[in-house]
């Protein structure tokens, strides 16, 4: 690797599902974020995306969110996760490992850099960090700089699947009142989630709901069930929320409806910080 303190340029990149986000770092200063939608997350597509962002420059690449290197089992200290040099379609990258958990089985890849950055900027944080994403949401228990355990939910994927038959975009504006009411119902009766969603689809098909109300109900029911399952993580805890729009306001509304104060942090800044500190420490 080149010395982290040198003025040489390098590329910080993170993969989430099929979205690749990258920054060119030169002299310690990050350029604007580049966002590229890949056709899929297979190695060939990822390598092609990185080459496009490098634009022919011979720069080191620091990559988070991939499965190129084995994940680290929790409990683990995210700030100490080491980079590992590996080949990706003849392109050398320095990959940041994700986190895994044996029981319940869990895997966190794209959110690992985000978590690392937050904990390095907030080294005394104790509580839960919520990391929503298009693929999965992770609730991470943090104590003494260590990720002790985590629980994951596929809420984003479920929202997209349920919204499709209603010709409703899962992302977009929604009624906060409908979301809060449905979230309370979802927390109180998570066992009725499938039935409530079926009723929601029927109401939408009959033209009885506006798009904003339907979207609020959809997310409220799903987030209520997620919050019910993750209650041991967030109840009575400090909570940090690191999510891109449109997920950030949805999760914030659901958590605030439960009277839980939430610290909101910029997810891209946390990801860049995590990748930068990983490069500087190797």
C-alpha positions in Angstrom: 0.0 0.0 0.0 1.0 3.6 -0.4 1.6 5.6 2.7 -1.8 6.9 4.0 -0.3 10.3 4.7 1.0 10.8 1.2 -0.6 13.1 -1.3 -1.3 10.2 -3.7 -4.9 9.7 -4.8 -6.9 6.6 -3.9 -10.5 5.5 -4.4 -12.9 4.8 -1.5 -15.8 2.7 -2.6 -18.7 0.9 -1.0 -21.2 -1.6 -2.5 -24.8 -1.9 -1.3 -26.9 -4.3 -3.2 -26.3 -3.2 -6.8 -25.3 0.4 -5.9 -21.7 1.4 -5.9 -20.8 4.7 -4.2 -17.2 6.0 -4.5 -15.1 9.0 -3.7 -11.7 10.0 -5.1 -9.4 11.0 -2.3 -6.5 13.3 -3.1 -4.2 14.9 -0.5 -6.6 13.8 2.2 -9.6 15.6 0.6 -12.5 13.7 -0.8 -14.1 14.7 -4.1 -17.9 14.5 -4.7 -19.6 11.1 -4.3 -20.0 9.1 -7.5 -23.0 6.7 -7.6 -23.3 4.0 -10.1 -26.0 1.4 -10.5 -24.5 -1.9 -11.5 -26.5 -4.5 -13.5 -25.8 -7.0 -10.7 -23.4 -7.5 -7.8 -21.3 -10.3 -9.4 -17.5 -9.7 -9.4 -17.4 -8.9 -13.1 -20.0 -6.1 -12.8 -18.3 -4.8 -9.7 -14.8 -4.8 -11.4 -16.3 -3.0 -14.4 -17.9 -0.4 -12.1 -14.6 0.3 -10.3 -12.7 0.6 -13.5 -15.3 3.2 -14.7 -14.9 5.2 -11.6 -11.1 5.0 -11.8 -11.2 6.2 -15.4 -7.9 4.7 -16.2 -6.1 6.1 -13.1 -3.7 3.8 -11.4 -5.0 4.4 -7.9 -5.4 2.1 -4.8 -9.0 1.0 -4.2 -10.4 0.6 -0.7 -13.7 -1.3 -1.0 -16.4 -2.0 1.6 -19.6 -4.0 1.2 -18.2 -6.9 -0.9 -17.9 -10.6 -0.2 -14.3 -10.7 -1.4 -12.9 -11.4 2.0 -14.4 -13.4 4.9 -16.5 -11.5 7.5 -15.3 -11.0 11.1 -17.5 -12.7 13.7 -19.0 -10.6 16.5 -18.2 -9.6 19.2 -15.7 -7.4 17.3 -14.3 -3.9 17.4 -15.3 -2.3 14.0 -12.5 0.2 14.2 -9.9 -2.6 14.3 -11.2 -4.5 11.2 -8.2 -4.8 8.9 -8.1 -4.4 5.2 -7.1 -7.4 3.1 -5.6 -7.0 -0.4 -7.3 -9.3 -2.9 -7.7 -9.6 -6.7 -11.0 -8.7 -8.4 -10.9 -9.5 -12.1 -7.2 -8.6 -12.1 -7.9 -5.4 -10.2 -6.2 -5.2 -6.8 -8.5 -3.9 -4.1 -8.1 -3.5 -0.4 -11.3 -5.0 1.0 -12.9 -4.2 4.3 -14.5 -7.3 5.9 -18.1 -7.3 7.0 -19.4 -8.7 10.2 -21.1 -12.1 10.8 -22.9 -13.7 13.7 -23.3 -17.4 14.4 -26.6 -17.3 16.4 -29.0 -16.0 15.3 -27.1 -16.3 11.9 -26.4 -12.8 10.6 -24.3 -11.2 7.9 -23.5 -7.4 7.6 -21.5 -6.3 4.6 -22.4 -2.9 3.1 -23.2 -1.3 6.5 -19.9 -2.3 8.0 -18.0 0.8 6.8 -20.9 3.0 7.9 -20.8 1.5 11.4 -17.1 1.8 11.6 -17.1 5.5 10.6 -19.8 6.3 13.2 -18.0 4.6 16.0 -14.7 6.2 15.1 -16.4 9.6 15.2 -18.3 8.7 18.4 -15.8 6.5 20.3 -17.8 6.7 23.6 -21.1 5.6 22.1 -23.0 2.9 24.0 -26.4 1.8 22.8 -27.9 0.7 19.5 -27.0 1.7 16.0 -29.7 1.2 13.4 -28.4 0.8 9.9 -31.3 0.6 7.4 -30.6 -0.3 3.8 -32.3 -1.4 0.6 -31.2 -5.0 1.2 -31.4 -5.3 5.0 -31.6 -3.3 8.2 -29.2 -4.1 11.0 -29.7 -3.3 14.7 -26.3 -3.4 16.3 -25.7 -3.5 20.1 -22.6 -1.4 20.9 -20.7 -1.3 24.1 -17.1 -0.1 24.9 -16.4 0.4 21.1 -17.4 -3.2 20.4 -20.2 -4.5 18.2 -21.5 -7.1 20.7 -24.3 -8.5 18.6 -26.8 -7.6 15.9 -30.2 -8.4 14.5 -31.2 -8.0 10.9 -34.5 -7.5 9.1 -35.5 -7.5 5.4 -38.0 -4.7 5.7 -36.9 -2.8 2.6 -37.2 -5.9 0.4 -40.6 -6.8 1.9 -41.9 -3.2 1.3 -40.8 -3.4 -2.3 -42.5 -6.8 -2.8 -45.8 -5.8 -1.1 -45.9 -2.5 -3.0 -45.5 -4.0 -6.4 -49.0 -5.5 -6.8 -50.5 -2.2 -5.7 -48.6 -0.3 -8.4 -47.2 1.7 -5.6 -43.6 2.9 -5.4 -42.2 1.7 -2.1 -40.1 4.8 -1.8 -41.7 8.2 -1.7 -43.8 10.5 0.5 -46.1 9.1 3.0 -48.6 10.1 5.6 -46.8 10.3 9.0 -50.1 9.9 10.8 -50.9 6.6 8.9 -47.3 5.4 9.5 -47.4 6.1 13.3 -50.8 4.4 13.7 -49.8 1.4 11.6 -46.5 1.1 13.5 -48.3 1.0 16.8 -50.6 -1.7 15.5 -47.6 -3.6 14.1 -45.8 -3.5 17.4 -48.8 -4.5 19.4 -49.9 -7.3 17.0 -46.9 -8.5 14.9 -48.6 -11.9 14.4 -51.2 -10.1 12.3 -48.7 -8.6 9.8 -49.6 -10.9 6.9 -53.3 -10.3 7.4 -52.9 -6.5 7.7 -50.9 -6.4 4.5 -53.5 -8.4 2.7 -56.2 -5.9 3.8 -54.0 -3.0 2.7 -53.6 -4.5 -0.8 -57.4 -5.0 -1.0 -58.2 -1.4 0.1 -55.7 -0.1 -2.5 -57.2 -2.3 -5.2 -60.7 -0.9 -4.3 -59.4 2.6 -4.6 -60.1 3.4 -0.9 -56.6 4.8 -0.1 -54.5 7.6 -1.4 -50.9 6.7 -2.3 -49.5 8.6 0.7 -51.8 6.8 3.1 -51.1 3.4 1.5 -47.4 3.9 1.7 -47.6 5.1 5.3 -49.7 2.1 6.3 -47.3 -0.2 4.5 -44.2 1.1 6.1 -45.8 1.5 9.5 -46.9 -2.2 9.6 -43.5 -3.5 8.5 -41.6 -1.2 10.8 -43.9 -2.0 13.7 -43.2 -5.7 13.2 -39.5 -5.0 12.9 -39.5 -2.8 16.0 -41.4 -5.5 17.9 -38.7 -8.1 17.0 -35.8 -5.7 17.8 -37.3 -4.4 21.1 -34.5 -5.9 23.2 -32.1 -3.8 21.2 -33.7 -0.4 21.3 -35.9 -0.3 24.4 -34.4 2.1 26.9 -31.2 2.5 24.8 -29.4 5.4 23.1 -30.3 5.0 19.5 -28.4 6.2 16.4 -29.9 6.1 12.9 -27.7 6.0 9.9 -29.9 5.8 6.8 -30.1 7.3 3.3 -33.3 9.0 2.2 -36.1 7.9 1.8 -35.5 5.3 4.6 -34.2 7.9 7.2 -37.4 9.8 7.7 -39.5 6.6 7.7 -37.4 5.0 10.5 -37.1 8.3 12.4 -40.9 8.7 12.4 -41.5 5.1 13.6 -38.9 5.4 16.4 -40.1 8.9 17.5 -43.7 7.6 17.6 -42.4 5.2 20.4 -40.9 8.1 22.3 -37.4 7.1 21.6 -34.9 9.9 21.1 -32.8 9.3 18.0 -29.4 10.6 17.0 -29.3 11.0 13.2 -26.0 10.8 11.4 -25.1 11.3 7.7 -24.7 7.8 6.3 -22.4 8.8 3.4 -20.1 10.8 5.7 -20.0 7.8 8.1 -19.1 5.4 5.2 -16.4 7.7 3.9 -15.0 8.1 7.4 -15.0 4.3 7.9 -13.1 3.6 4.7 -10.7 6.5 5.2 -9.7 5.4 8.7 -9.4 1.8 7.5 -6.9 3.0 4.8 -5.0 5.2 7.3 -4.6 2.4 9.7 -3.2 -0.2 7.3 
